[in-house]
């Protein structure tokens, strides 16, 4: 009981420390596992026993017999299912060619390069070497995101690394599963006809079960045949059912089945998909916390001694300094990425949780099957995982600065609210070379933004997921433009330090409009423009115009005209270099107004002569 409670407590503490230190959670988890496992047995325990013993040895231990193997199998199935849920066809179609090549050509280079290196350095069989190389294909968002979250990078660089990690996770796992099945069914006779038949059965039953149960689960959820409070647990039990049933019909096809099931559900019109994904993410965090302490604790001193030689350092160096750069440079050849950006992408390639978990699972299985050299799989993969995570987590910021990919100026704009006028303003900003991201929890608004080619996220402003989005690293301006004044104020208070370092603005409220002397410092546009008025102007005149400004006096005159005209709203000042400056309701003064500036406004086209004459008469 103490051991089990200790694993959960230590795992969650490791997750918390990783969050505070902005490092991948896998690093403290593995270190804790090694501490309570082989290190404790060798140096800290008087009787030479581990503080946490994963396998029952007659005196102590958590899992008797094959219990640990079964737990790891089920945990990995849930983690891979959650990874499959995040893989979208649209994302694969729309990503840049360099990302597509990274997850295809790059994976092939890593697969063959890693196998060749392991074979000639450790003299292992080709089967074991190809399994090792398949496992180190995977990077994964759980290790990439914490590193990138702490480093403001140029948008193209962070996007490549993020999407490579997301897309390659289930792909790398799938390759590892297929290689393992080939080894398992090959036996002593090698890749015989029987092996190919068994391999075909794994592909057939894995894909069939995953595809069929995914559609069945989608049907019962969309038809509301499951009460809401049972939705998540029914989904979890279905994943476990698919894993076990597929494995019964074709041994070791369960992992393939759950990956396929997750991918099908992730690309289907499934109700409550976001809620299901949140539950699976929370469950994955708990499972990962338990799993990796157990796996690291299960490593023996003998396993570590297998790596205590120069061959290990040579293999690590080849993987990090030869294979990864080769894969990146060949995959990004002909792309718009600069050489320094390619070097940085080459440097950041930490291996993740799926790699370590599946390595331990497959390594244990192959050792029981008597496969020669299988004892090297788990420690070698753990060495790559721990080494790359530690290397990247400690040096990525310094390398980014040295290579010039560190973002020194945050000019991106985050718009909270994706209503029609927000989309029009976002589209104008995009056309003026500003990175714009709109967020809203109304999917129809998000879809309308996507139709305009705008980057838009369906995010609840009260959730923590917004702060984890590495694609917002270049955001330095925050504009809260929802219909709810409380949400706008909350946005400024919560996110101004992270996303509004250059300026945080929100729409003024009706009460603030009535008090001309109490305009908030973060007031957006003019003192007479709240959500209702902007919406009405947008309904009548959904256009943005630019008017040349002669001097400061002329600018003040134009602002006065727009304030008195209910069909026009001033938005920005465009200077001689094309830079846009947000007009704030707090101050009527604008610096550096000259005859090369332009006033940008929303609404009815302004007839300068008519309006000026009307102004004089007034």
DOKOLVO-954992 format. One line per 8 residues: number of its first residue (from 1); for each residue z, y, x of C-alpha. Coordinates in Angstrom, 2 decimals. Each point is the difference from the previous one (the first is absolute). Example, Ala and Ser with C-alpha at 12.3 -4.5 7.8 and 13.67 -1.06 7.14 Angstrom:
% DOKOLVO-954992
1 = 7.80:-4.50:12.30 ~ -0.66:3.44:1.37
END
This chain:
% DOKOLVO-954992
1 = 0.00:0.00:0.00 ~ 0.91:2.40:2.80 ~ -3.27:-0.67:1.81 ~ -2.13:0.55:-3.10 ~ 1.81:3.22:-0.95 ~ -0.20:1.15:3.62 ~ -3.78:-0.49:0.10 ~ -0.50:2.13:-3.11
9 = 2.38:2.73:1.20 ~ -1.47:0.10:3.51 ~ -3.54:-0.05:-1.40 ~ 0.54:2.98:-2.29 ~ 1.82:1.88:2.77 ~ -2.98:-0.64:2.27 ~ -2.34:1.35:-2.69 ~ 2.17:3.11:-0.34
17 = 0.13:0.62:3.76 ~ -3.78:-0.46:0.17 ~ -0.40:2.62:-2.74 ~ 2.33:2.43:1.75 ~ -1.62:-0.49:3.42 ~ -3.52:-0.11:-1.51 ~ -0.87:-3.26:1.72 ~ -1.40:-3.25:-1.43
25 = 2.76:-2.10:-1.58 ~ -1.26:-3.10:1.74 ~ 1.35:1.29:3.33 ~ 3.73:0.14:-0.88 ~ -0.33:-3.11:-2.18 ~ -1.33:-2.16:2.82 ~ 2.47:1.47:2.49 ~ 2.91:-0.79:-2.34
33 = -1.33:-3.52:-0.49 ~ -0.25:-0.57:3.73 ~ 3.51:1.39:0.46 ~ 1.68:-2.24:-2.59 ~ -2.18:-2.98:1.01 ~ -1.01:-0.94:3.56 ~ 1.81:2.88:1.74 ~ 3.29:-0.82:-1.75
41 = -0.43:-3.69:0.77 ~ -0.66:0.64:3.68 ~ 2.32:2.88:0.83 ~ 2.42:0.85:-2.84 ~ 1.25:-3.27:-1.55 ~ 2.65:-2.02:1.77 ~ -1.36:-3.30:-1.30 ~ -3.68:0.92:0.43
49 = -0.77:0.21:-3.72 ~ -1.96:2.73:-1.76 ~ 1.82:2.48:-2.20 ~ -2.63:-0.65:-2.64 ~ -1.49:-3.49:0.02 ~ -3.05:-0.20:-2.32 ~ -0.26:-3.82:0.07 ~ 2.93:-2.33:-0.74
57 = 0.98:-1.85:3.18 ~ 2.81:-2.15:-1.34 ~ 2.70:2.62:0.50 ~ -1.42:3.24:-1.34 ~ -3.26:1.49:-1.22 ~ -1.59:1.46:-3.11 ~ -2.92:-2.31:-0.77 ~ 0.18:-3.78:0.27
65 = -3.06:-1.98:1.06 ~ -3.20:1.77:-0.96 ~ 1.85:2.63:-2.04 ~ -0.81:2.85:2.35 ~ -3.66:-1.00:0.00 ~ -0.07:0.08:-3.83 ~ 1.74:3.37:-0.17 ~ -2.36:1.51:2.57
73 = -2.99:-1.39:-1.89 ~ 1.10:1.48:-3.32 ~ 0.95:3.35:1.58 ~ -3.35:0.28:1.79 ~ -1.80:-0.79:-3.26 ~ 1.68:2.95:-1.73 ~ -0.70:2.34:2.94 ~ -3.66:-1.03:0.14
81 = -0.36:0.39:-3.77 ~ 1.36:3.55:0.26 ~ -2.47:0.66:2.83 ~ -2.85:-1.31:-2.13 ~ 0.99:2.37:-2.83 ~ -0.66:2.98:2.31 ~ -3.52:-1.10:0.93 ~ -2.56:1.80:-2.19
89 = -3.75:-0.54:-0.08 ~ -0.58:3.74:-0.40 ~ 1.94:0.70:3.15 ~ -2.11:-2.49:1.95 ~ -3.21:1.53:-1.34 ~ 0.95:3.59:0.60 ~ 1.68:-0.14:3.37 ~ -1.87:1.31:2.99
97 = -2.29:-2.41:1.87 ~ 2.35:0.06:2.98 ~ 2.85:-1.40:-2.11 ~ -2.26:-2.67:-1.46 ~ -1.07:-1.02:3.50 ~ 3.60:-0.04:1.20 ~ 1.00:-2.57:-2.61 ~ -3.13:-2.10:0.59
105 = -1.43:0.38:3.49 ~ 3.39:1.02:1.40 ~ 1.64:-3.09:-1.50 ~ -2.70:-2.25:1.48 ~ 0.48:1.52:3.47 ~ 3.79:-0.44:-0.23 ~ -0.41:-3.54:-1.33 ~ -2.21:-1.22:2.85
113 = 1.43:2.26:2.71 ~ 3.59:-0.98:-0.69 ~ -0.86:-3.70:-0.07 ~ -1.90:0.13:3.29 ~ 2.82:1.94:1.68 ~ 2.72:-2.38:-1.24 ~ -2.03:-3.07:0.97 ~ -0.64:1.03:3.59
121 = 3.43:1.56:0.60 ~ 2.27:-2.63:-1.59 ~ -2.47:-2.92:0.06 ~ 0.64:-0.82:-3.64 ~ -2.39:-1.91:-2.26 ~ -2.75:2.00:-1.68 ~ 1.44:-0.80:-3.43 ~ 3.39:1.52:0.84
129 = -1.63:2.97:1.74 ~ -2.19:0.81:-2.99 ~ 3.03:-0.14:-2.29 ~ 1.81:2.40:2.32 ~ -2.96:2.39:0.05 ~ -0.36:-0.17:-3.80 ~ 3.66:0.96:-0.39 ~ -0.28:3.07:2.27
137 = -2.93:1.41:-2.03 ~ 2.49:1.37:-2.50 ~ 1.50:3.47:0.45 ~ 1.32:0.88:-3.45 ~ 1.19:3.18:-1.78 ~ 3.69:-0.91:0.43 ~ -0.27:0.65:3.75 ~ -2.74:2.65:0.05
145 = 1.43:2.31:-2.67 ~ 3.43:0.72:1.59 ~ -1.70:0.86:3.30 ~ -2.63:2.29:-1.51 ~ 2.45:1.60:-2.42 ~ 1.79:1.55:2.95 ~ -3.18:1.24:1.69 ~ -2.20:2.71:-1.57
153 = -3.49:-1.19:0.89 ~ -3.48:1.15:-0.79 ~ -1.00:-1.30:-3.41 ~ -2.81:-2.30:1.19 ~ 2.24:-1.72:2.56 ~ 2.90:-0.61:-2.39 ~ -2.40:-1.19:-2.73 ~ -1.63:-2.56:2.32
161 = 3.34:-1.40:1.14 ~ 1.48:-0.07:-3.49 ~ -2.90:-1.72:-1.71 ~ -0.54:-2.43:2.84 ~ 3.61:-1.11:-0.41 ~ -0.25:-0.36:-3.79 ~ -3.34:-1.80:-0.08 ~ 0.47:-2.28:2.99
169 = 3.41:-1.35:-1.11 ~ -1.22:-2.54:-2.59 ~ -3.22:-0.56:1.96 ~ 1.87:-0.97:3.18 ~ 2.38:-2.18:-1.98 ~ -2.93:-1.72:-1.67 ~ -1.65:-0.73:3.37 ~ 3.28:-1.40:1.34
177 = 0.40:-2.22:-3.07 ~ -3.53:-1.36:0.36 ~ 0.42:-0.70:3.73 ~ 3.29:-1.76:-0.64 ~ -1.55:-2.14:-2.71 ~ -2.83:-0.94:2.37 ~ 2.55:-1.10:2.60 ~ 2.11:-1.87:-2.56
185 = -2.82:-2.01:-1.54 ~ -1.76:-0.61:3.31 ~ 2.63:-2.31:1.47 ~ -0.72:-1.99:3.11 ~ -3.65:-0.41:-0.85 ~ -0.72:3.71:0.18 ~ -2.19:1.79:-2.51 ~ -1.46:-3.07:-1.62
193 = -1.75:-0.39:-3.31 ~ 3.36:-0.71:-1.63 ~ 1.38:3.22:1.44 ~ -2.84:2.01:-1.51 ~ 0.53:-1.67:-3.37 ~ 3.72:0.78:0.04 ~ -0.77:3.54:1.13 ~ -2.40:0.37:-2.92
201 = 2.66:-1.25:-2.40 ~ 2.42:2.65:1.27 ~ -2.57:2.74:-0.56 ~ -0.93:-1.36:-3.42 ~ 3.50:-0.50:-1.40 ~ 1.44:3.11:1.66 ~ -2.65:2.32:-1.44 ~ -0.13:-1.78:-3.36
209 = 3.74:0.05:-0.63 ~ 0.32:3.59:1.20 ~ -2.90:1.23:-2.12 ~ 0.96:-1.96:-3.14 ~ 3.69:0.87:-0.05 ~ -0.73:3.64:0.79 ~ -2.14:0.30:-3.12 ~ 2.52:-1.97:-2.05
217 = 2.85:2.31:1.07 ~ -2.16:3.05:-0.67 ~ -0.77:-1.29:-3.51 ~ 3.62:-0.60:-1.02 ~ 1.12:3.35:1.46 ~ -2.76:2.04:-1.63 ~ 0.56:-1.77:-3.34 ~ 3.72:0.89:0.19
225 = 0.99:-3.67:-0.25 ~ 2.77:0.61:2.55 ~ 2.92:2.35:-0.80 ~ 0.28:2.88:2.39 ~ 3.35:-1.08:1.43 ~ -1.48:-3.39:0.98 ~ -3.26:1.36:1.42 ~ 0.98:0.04:3.66
233 = 1.86:-3.29:0.08 ~ -2.80:-1.78:-1.90 ~ -2.49:1.36:2.53 ~ 2.19:-1.21:2.86 ~ 0.36:-3.45:-1.50 ~ -3.78:-0.15:-0.53 ~ -0.59:0.76:3.68 ~ 2.35:-2.80:1.02
241 = -1.62:-2.34:-2.55 ~ -3.47:0.72:1.37 ~ 1.19:-0.57:3.56 ~ 1.65:-3.33:-0.79 ~ -2.67:-1.34:-2.38 ~ -2.86:0.85:2.35 ~ 1.88:-1.64:2.85 ~ 0.41:-3.20:-2.03
249 = -3.74:-0.31:-0.65 ~ -1.05:0.98:3.53 ~ 2.69:0.00:2.67 ~ 0.58:3.45:1.55 ~ -2.37:1.82:-2.38 ~ 2.86:1.97:-1.62 ~ -0.16:3.00:2.31 ~ -3.70:0.43:-0.64
257 = 0.63:-0.27:-3.75 ~ 2.59:2.79:-0.11 ~ -2.15:2.33:2.14 ~ -2.93:-0.54:-2.37 ~ 2.25:0.46:-3.03 ~ 1.33:3.30:1.34 ~ -3.50:1.27:0.82 ~ -1.33:-0.87:-3.48
265 = 2.94:1.66:-1.78 ~ -0.19:3.03:2.29 ~ -3.62:0.56:-1.01 ~ 0.39:-0.69:-3.72 ~ 0.85:2.21:-2.94 ~ 3.62:-1.11:-0.10 ~ 2.64:1.81:-2.02 ~ 3.24:0.80:1.82
273 = -1.68:-0.74:3.34 ~ 1.84:2.83:1.72 ~ 3.36:-1.20:-1.30 ~ -0.84:-3.54:1.11 ~ -0.94:1.26:3.45 ~ 3.24:1.98:0.34 ~ 2.01:-3.11:-0.87 ~ -1.91:-2.14:2.49
281 = 0.47:2.66:2.68 ~ 3.77:0.06:-0.57 ~ 0.12:-3.78:0.01 ~ -2.12:-0.12:3.15 ~ 2.45:2.35:1.76 ~ 2.89:-2.34:-0.82 ~ -1.93:-3.12:0.99 ~ -1.24:1.58:3.22
289 = 3.53:1.07:0.90 ~ 1.31:-3.54:-0.45 ~ -3.08:-1.75:1.34 ~ -0.27:1.64:3.38 ~ 3.64:-0.20:0.89 ~ -0.21:-3.71:-0.82 ~ -3.23:-0.55:1.94 ~ 1.18:1.90:3.07
297 = 3.38:-1.77:-0.13 ~ -1.79:-3.35:-0.21 ~ -1.68:0.59:3.38 ~ 1.74:-1.93:2.72 ~ 0.68:0.91:3.59 ~ -2.55:-2.64:0.96 ~ -2.65:1.87:-2.02 ~ 0.81:3.21:1.82
305 = -0.14:-1.75:3.37 ~ -3.58:-1.06:-0.80 ~ -0.91:3.68:0.27 ~ 2.07:0.74:3.08 ~ -2.95:0.19:2.39 ~ -2.77:2.34:1.11 ~ -2.51:-1.72:-2.29 ~ 1.70:1.60:-2.99
313 = -0.36:3.51:1.45 ~ -3.65:-0.65:0.85 ~ -0.79:-1.21:-3.53 ~ 1.80:2.99:-1.55 ~ -1.87:2.41:2.28 ~ -3.37:-1.57:-0.85 ~ 0.70:0.15:-3.76 ~ 1.16:3.63:0.12
321 = -2.15:1.54:2.74 ~ -3.20:-2.05:-0.20 ~ -0.54:-1.75:-3.33 ~ 1.27:2.79:-2.28 ~ -1.98:2.80:1.72 ~ -3.10:-2.19:0.13 ~ 0.26:-0.71:-3.73 ~ 0.54:3.68:-0.84
329 = -2.76:1.44:2.18 ~ -2.61:-2.54:-1.11 ~ 1.00:0.42:-3.66 ~ -0.14:3.81:0.13 ~ -3.19:0.28:2.05 ~ -2.24:2.61:-1.58 ~ 2.76:1.42:-2.20 ~ 1.16:3.61:-0.16
337 = 3.24:-0.86:1.76 ~ 0.42:1.64:3.40 ~ 0.84:-1.94:3.15 ~ 3.61:1.21:0.08 ~ 0.44:-1.07:-3.64 ~ -1.40:-3.46:0.78 ~ 2.40:-0.33:2.93 ~ 2.96:0.85:-2.23
345 = -1.08:-2.48:-2.67 ~ -0.31:-2.58:2.77 ~ 3.55:0.76:1.12 ~ 1.57:-0.33:-3.45 ~ -0.35:-3.62:-1.06 ~ 3.46:-1.43:-0.76 ~ 0.06:-3.48:-1.46 ~ 1.98:-0.43:-3.17
353 = 2.24:-2.02:-2.20 ~ -2.66:-2.33:-1.37 ~ -1.00:-1.03:3.53 ~ 3.55:-0.86:1.05 ~ 0.86:-1.74:-3.26 ~ -3.07:-2.21:-0.17 ~ 0.28:-0.77:3.73 ~ 3.50:-1.38:-0.48
361 = -1.09:-1.94:-3.08 ~ -3.11:-1.54:1.57 ~ 1.64:-0.55:3.37 ~ 2.78:-2.05:-1.60 ~ -2.50:-2.04:-2.00 ~ -2.23:-0.78:2.97 ~ 2.96:-0.98:2.18 ~ 1.00:-2.54:-2.66
369 = -3.58:-1.26:-0.05 ~ 0.18:-0.51:3.74 ~ -2.77:2.45:0.89 ~ 0.07:0.58:3.74 ~ 0.88:3.57:0.99 ~ 1.19:0.95:-3.51 ~ 3.38:1.02:1.43 ~ -1.72:3.04:1.56
377 = -1.30:1.47:-3.27 ~ 3.18:1.56:-1.35 ~ 1.37:1.50:3.24 ~ -3.43:1.30:1.08 ~ -0.63:1.75:-3.33 ~ 3.56:1.36:-0.07 ~ -0.59:1.35:3.50 ~ -3.18:1.81:-1.13
385 = 1.72:1.32:-3.13 ~ 3.14:1.25:1.71 ~ -1.87:1.36:3.02 ~ -2.66:1.94:-1.93 ~ 2.49:1.42:-2.51 ~ 2.36:1.11:2.76 ~ -2.84:1.45:2.09 ~ -1.62:1.91:-2.86
393 = 3.23:1.21:-1.61 ~ 1.21:1.53:3.26 ~ -3.24:1.41:1.41 ~ -2.32:0.84:-2.92 ~ 1.12:3.64:-0.31 ~ -0.25:0.62:3.74 ~ -3.43:-1.65:0.21 ~ -1.22:1.98:-3.03
401 = 0.96:3.27:1.70 ~ -1.55:-1.05:3.30 ~ -3.29:-1.00:-1.65 ~ -0.20:3.10:-2.18 ~ 0.06:-1.78:-3.38 ~ 3.40:1.47:-0.88 ~ -0.36:2.42:-2.91 ~ 1.38:3.32:1.20
409 = -0.93:1.99:-3.12 ~ 0.47:-1.30:-3.54 ~ -2.63:1.61:-2.21 ~ -0.21:-2.65:-2.75 ~ 0.96:0.93:-3.55 ~ 1.99:-2.16:-2.42 ~ -0.49:0.93:-3.65 ~ 2.56:-1.45:-2.41
417 = -1.74:-0.33:-3.35 ~ -3.63:-0.95:-0.53 ~ -0.85:1.86:-3.21 ~ -3.45:1.54:-0.43 ~ 0.80:3.30:1.70 ~ 1.76:-1.83:2.87 ~ -3.12:-2.12:0.48 ~ -2.22:3.09:0.01
425 = 2.21:1.70:2.59 ~ 0.18:-3.20:2.07 ~ -3.78:-0.37:-0.11 ~ -0.44:3.60:1.21 ~ 2.45:-0.55:2.86 ~ -1.80:-3.20:1.01 ~ -3.30:1.84:0.05 ~ 1.61:2.42:2.45
433 = 0.90:-2.80:2.44 ~ 3.63:-0.41:-1.00 ~ 1.55:-3.44:-0.36 ~ 1.32:-0.15:-3.56 ~ 2.08:-2.71:-1.68 ~ 0.87:0.13:-3.69 ~ 2.80:-2.08:-1.49 ~ 0.71:-0.70:-3.64
441 = 1.44:-2.85:-2.07 ~ -2.74:0.36:-2.61 ~ -2.72:-2.50:0.88 ~ -2.68:1.85:-2.00 ~ 0.59:3.11:2.13 ~ -0.19:-2.12:3.15 ~ -3.26:-1.59:-1.16 ~ -1.48:3.43:-0.75
449 = 0.96:1.17:3.50 ~ -1.63:-3.06:1.55 ~ -3.22:0.75:-1.91 ~ -0.08:3.36:1.81 ~ 0.42:-1.79:3.33 ~ 3.56:1.28:0.44 ~ 2.81:-1.99:1.59 ~ 2.54:-0.65:-2.75
457 = 3.05:-2.25:-0.25 ~ 1.74:-1.37:-3.07 ~ 3.57:0.67:1.10 ~ 3.23:0.78:-1.81 ~ 1.41:3.13:1.63 ~ 3.52:-1.43:-0.31 ~ -0.82:-3.16:1.95 ~ 0.44:-0.40:3.75
465 = -3.52:-1.32:0.58 ~ -1.42:3.49:0.49 ~ 1.93:0.54:3.22 ~ -1.33:-3.31:1.36 ~ -3.66:0.96:-0.35 ~ -1.33:0.47:3.52 ~ -3.22:1.56:-1.30 ~ 2.06:3.12:-0.76
473 = 0.91:0.53:3.66 ~ -2.29:3.04:0.29 ~ 1.36:1.69:-3.13 ~ 1.60:3.38:0.65 ~ -0.38:1.72:-3.38 ~ 1.58:-1.06:-3.28 ~ -1.18:1.24:-3.41 ~ 1.91:-1.17:-3.10
481 = -2.18:0.59:-3.06 ~ 1.24:-2.32:-2.75 ~ 0.74:1.00:-3.59 ~ 3.71:-0.71:0.53 ~ 1.91:2.83:1.69 ~ 2.88:-2.32:0.93 ~ -2.37:-2.35:1.81 ~ -1.55:2.94:1.87
489 = 3.41:1.22:1.13 ~ 1.08:-3.52:0.96 ~ -3.17:-0.42:2.05 ~ 0.70:3.14:2.01 ~ 3.65:-0.90:0.59 ~ -0.73:-3.62:0.92 ~ -3.19:0.17:2.05 ~ -0.36:3.53:1.40
497 = 1.37:-1.00:3.43 ~ -2.29:-3.01:0.34 ~ -3.22:1.26:-1.60 ~ 0.42:3.77:-0.18 ~ 0.72:1.12:3.54 ~ -2.72:2.69:-0.28 ~ 0.77:0.89:-3.60 ~ 1.39:-1.50:-3.22
505 = -1.10:1.46:-3.33 ~ 0.42:-0.71:-3.69 ~ -1.16:1.55:-3.26 ~ 2.29:2.62:-1.46 ~ 1.75:-0.73:-3.30 ~ -0.25:1.96:-3.25 ~ 3.50:1.41:0.57 ~ -0.88:1.15:3.51
513 = -3.15:1.70:-1.30 ~ 2.11:2.09:-2.37 ~ 2.18:1.29:2.84 ~ -2.30:1.95:2.28 ~ 2.75:0.61:2.56 ~ 0.95:-3.64:0.39 ~ -3.11:-1.66:1.32 ~ 0.90:-3.13:2.01
521 = -0.97:-0.11:3.66 ~ -1.90:-3.24:-0.60 ~ -1.87:1.42:-3.01 ~ -3.66:-1.04:0.00 ~ -2.92:2.38:-0.62 ~ 1.03:3.03:-2.06 ~ 3.14:0.88:-1.93 ~ -1.89:-0.24:-3.30
529 = -1.45:-3.49:0.38 ~ 1.96:-2.98:-1.30 ~ -1.31:-3.47:-0.85 ~ -0.99:0.94:-3.54 ~ -2.05:3.02:1.05 ~ -1.77:-1.79:2.84 ~ -0.83:-2.90:-2.31 ~ -1.46:2.37:-2.59
537 = -2.10:1.85:2.55 ~ -1.25:-3.30:1.40 ~ -0.98:-1.16:-3.49 ~ -2.12:3.11:-0.54 ~ -1.34:0.64:3.52 ~ 0.38:-3.05:2.31 ~ -1.53:1.75:3.00 ~ 1.23:1.49:3.27
545 = -1.59:3.20:1.32 ~ 0.12:2.00:3.24 ~ -0.14:3.82:0.15 ~ -0.41:2.01:3.23 ~ 2.90:2.35:0.75 ~ -0.62:3.46:1.51 ~ 3.54:0.80:1.13 ~ 3.65:-0.33:-0.97
553 = -0.29:2.56:-2.79 ~ -2.99:-1.79:-1.44 ~ 1.90:-3.31:0.15 ~ 2.93:1.54:-1.92 ~ -2.43:1.31:-2.59 ~ -1.55:-3.44:-0.46 ~ 3.43:-1.61:-0.36 ~ 0.92:2.56:-2.62
561 = -3.22:-0.74:-1.90 ~ 0.66:-3.74:-0.01 ~ 3.59:0.55:-1.14 ~ -1.15:2.00:-3.02 ~ -2.91:-2.28:-0.80 ~ 1.21:-3.17:-1.72 ~ -3.11:-1.89:1.08 ~ 0.48:0.26:3.78
569 = 2.61:-1.38:2.38 ~ 0.14:0.91:3.74 ~ 0.40:-3.05:2.24 ~ -0.71:0.62:3.69 ~ -1.09:2.50:2.58 ~ -2.80:-1.25:2.22 ~ 0.00:1.70:3.40 ~ -2.88:0.64:2.39
577 = 0.43:-3.42:1.65 ~ -0.20:-1.80:-3.33 ~ 3.73:-0.78:-0.09 ~ 1.61:0.00:-3.46 ~ 3.36:1.71:-0.58 ~ 1.93:-0.84:-3.16 ~ 0.88:3.01:-2.14 ~ 3.70:0.02:-0.80
585 = 1.60:1.64:-3.04 ~ 2.94:1.10:2.15 ~ -1.77:2.72:1.92 ~ -2.93:2.20:-0.83 ~ -0.52:0.75:3.65 ~ -2.56:-2.04:1.93 ~ -0.40:0.40:3.74 ~ -3.26:0.51:1.82
593 = -2.12:0.99:-2.99 ~ -3.31:1.46:1.19 ~ -3.62:0.32:-1.03 ~ -0.75:-3.55:1.19 ~ 2.42:-1.62:-2.45 ~ -0.70:-1.41:-3.44 ~ 2.16:-0.36:-3.10 ~ -0.23:-3.48:-1.51
601 = 0.79:-0.23:-3.70 ~ -0.29:-2.37:-2.97 ~ -1.54:0.98:-3.31 ~ -2.57:2.37:-1.38 ~ -2.47:1.49:2.46 ~ 1.06:3.55:0.85 ~ -2.44:2.88:-0.45 ~ 1.22:2.32:2.73
609 = -1.60:3.19:-1.35 ~ 1.09:-0.51:-3.60 ~ 3.51:-1.00:0.89 ~ 0.44:2.86:2.46 ~ -1.19:2.51:-2.58 ~ 2.35:-1.45:-2.61 ~ 2.81:0.23:2.51 ~ -0.72:3.69:0.65
617 = -0.08:0.77:-3.71 ~ 3.30:-1.73:-0.50
END
